[in-house]
């Protein structure tokens, strides 16, 4: 073929694009299992962080199995519909929140810390620039917060991104999501110096008001889906 012809350039380009595409597909396929494994391990670390577990230098996989022996799936009525730990782990809470309420499947991670049961619930919402998500661990009373973990896809560095910092997350410890009448109120996030007399509250992030309110809405909308479960005094197949 005459290398000076346009047809040669076109054929050469097609061959190169095809070869590169095949190589990328091969590499992607070869790394898929490892990528999936890394994503799952990161999720387990996030759940453990809600339990205030120190992960530095530790085997996160082993710690996850140690602290969280069981996970269940509940519906909006608080009924246990599955005790399949793997199935519960694989639930995408953001996708579930987009379904009709009666069809939602909500994961609950049943943990044991120093012999006491803890319940970790999943949350998903929207910040200023993108998705935010997290996990909230409750004490045996299924009302007071034992620990939290929040993260984001692209909040402003130094402002909204501080929801991923322990200094913010630790403010929720001990706060309650239900009032004295056993009504779900969630937890308010207020500007520093302000208060909320109707429910428990924490100080928001200075300069990150929209992201703070995003976390507040996320807790109200996501944890609110578990209201019936939180009001139960026993858990079928659980640790309590």
N, C-alpha and C positions, 0 to 999 in steps of 0.2 A: 504494500500500500504506500502511495506517495505521501510522505510525512508532511509535505507542504500543503496538502489539501485540507479543507475545512472538515471533510468527512473523517479524516484521521484524528483530528482534535476531538471531534464529537465522540467517536468510538472509544478513544483513549480515556476521555472523561467518564463515559458510562462504565467502562471496566474498572476504573479507579474507585468510583463511587460505590459500585457493587462490592468490590473487594473490601473497602473500608466498612461498609454496612454489615457485611458478613462477619468481619472481625469484631465489630462492636457488639453484634448480636451474640457472638460466641463468648466474649468476655462478660457481657451482662448475664448470660445464662450461667456461666461458671461461677459468678460471684453472687447470684441470687440467694442461694441458701445462706451464705455468710452475711449478706445484707439483712435478710429476714431475722437471722439470729441476733445481730447487733441491735436491730429495732426492738425486738422482744426483750433483750437484756436491758436496754435503756428504759423501757416501760417498767420493768421490775424494779429498777433503781429508783424511779420516780415514786412508785408505790411505797417502797421502803423509806424514802425520804419523808413521806407523810407520817411515818411512824417514828421519825426522829432517829433513825438508825444511822450510825456512823459507818459509811461505806469505804472510807479511806483504807487502802491496802487489804480490803476484804474481798472474798469471793461472793459477788452479788447473787449469783445463781443459788449458791448454798444458803445464803442468808434468807433469800426469798422463800425457799422451801422450809427453812427453820421457823421463820416468823409467821408465814402464811400457809398453814397446812390445808386450807380449804377455801373455796370460793363458790358462791351460789349465784343464781340469776333469779331476780324477783320481778313481778309485774307492778303496775301502778297501784294495785290493791294491796301490795306488800306480800303477796303470796309467792312462795318459793316454787318456781316452775322448772328448775334444773339445779342439780348439785354437781354438774360437770365443771370442774375447775378450769380445764383448758378452754371450754366453750365460753365461760365467763370472761376469761382473760382476753379472748379474741374479739370481744364485743367492741364496736366503735361507738362510744357514747354520743358523739356528735351526730352520727347517722340515726341513732335511736331517737334522739330528741326531735328529729325531723319527721318522725312517724306519728300517726294518730296515737293518742295517749293509751288507748286500750291495747295497742299492738307493741308497745315498747318493752324491751327486755333490758333490765338494769342490773349491771354486775355489782356484787358485794363481796369484798375480800375479807375473810374472817381470819383475824390475826390473834396471836397470843403473845403478850409482852409481860414478862415477869409473872406469868401465871394468870394474868387478867385478860379477858377478851377485849378486842378492839374491832371496830367495823370501819373499813375503808370504802368510801363511795366515790364514784367518778363524776367529774364536772367538765363542762365544755361551754365556751361562750365566745364573745367577740370583744377585742380591745379597740384601741384607736386605729391601728393600722392592719390588723389581721386577727387570726384566731388566738384565743387564749384557752388554756385547759388546766386541769389539776386534779388533785385527790384530797379528800378530807377524811381524816381518821377520827372516829368517835370513841369515847370511853364506853364502859359497860352499860351506862345509863342510856346510851344511844341519843344523847342530847348535848353533852358538853364535848368540846373539841379537844382531842388529844394532840393532833398535829395536822399540818397542811403542807401541800406542795403545789406551787403554781408555776406555769411557764407560758411563753408567748412565741409567736412566729416572727414578730418584727416591731415591737414597741420601741419608743424612743430611748436610746441609751442615756442612762443617768436620770431618766424620769420614769415613764411607764414600765421600762424594763426592770425596775426594782421589785416588781411583783415576784420575780424569780429569786430574790434575795431572802435569806433566812431572817434578816432583821425585820422584814415585812411579814413574812409567813408566821413568825413566832407570836405576832400580836393576836392571833386568833386562838391561841391555846387557852383553854378554860372557858371560852365564850360558849353560850348556849344558843341553839337554833329554835327552841320552843320556850314559850313563856310559862308562867305559873299555872295557867289554865290548860296547859298541854296543847297549845295552838302553835303551829309552825309560823315563826316570824323571820327566820333566817338571821343573818348578821349584817348590820348596816356598816358602811364605810363612810366616814365623815371627814370633813376638812379638819386638820389639826386645830384644837381649841373648841370645836363644836361638840355637841352631844346628840344623842337620840334617846328620848325617854321611853319610847315604845318597845325597844328591844336592845339586846346587847350590840355593842359597836366597837370598831377599832378606828384608829387614825389612818387616813388615806395617805397617799404619796404626795408630797409637796411638788407642785408643778405637773403632776400626773393625774389630774382629776378625772379625765375621761377614762383612762385605763382603770383607775380605782373603782369608778362606777361600773365599768365593765365586769370587774371581779364581783362586785356586789350583785349585779344582775345574774351573773353566772351561778353564784351560790343560790340565789333565790329560785332561779329557773331549774337548775340541775338537781340540787339537793332537795328542792321542793318536790321533785318527782318521787322521792323516797319517803315522803311524809308518812304514808301508811305503814311502811316498814319500820320507821323510826319509832312509831307509837306502839309497836308490838312489845310485849314484855318477854316473849320467848321467840326463838328462831328455830324453825323446823330444820333438823339436820345440822344446826350450827353449834357454836361453842357455848352459848348461854343456857 
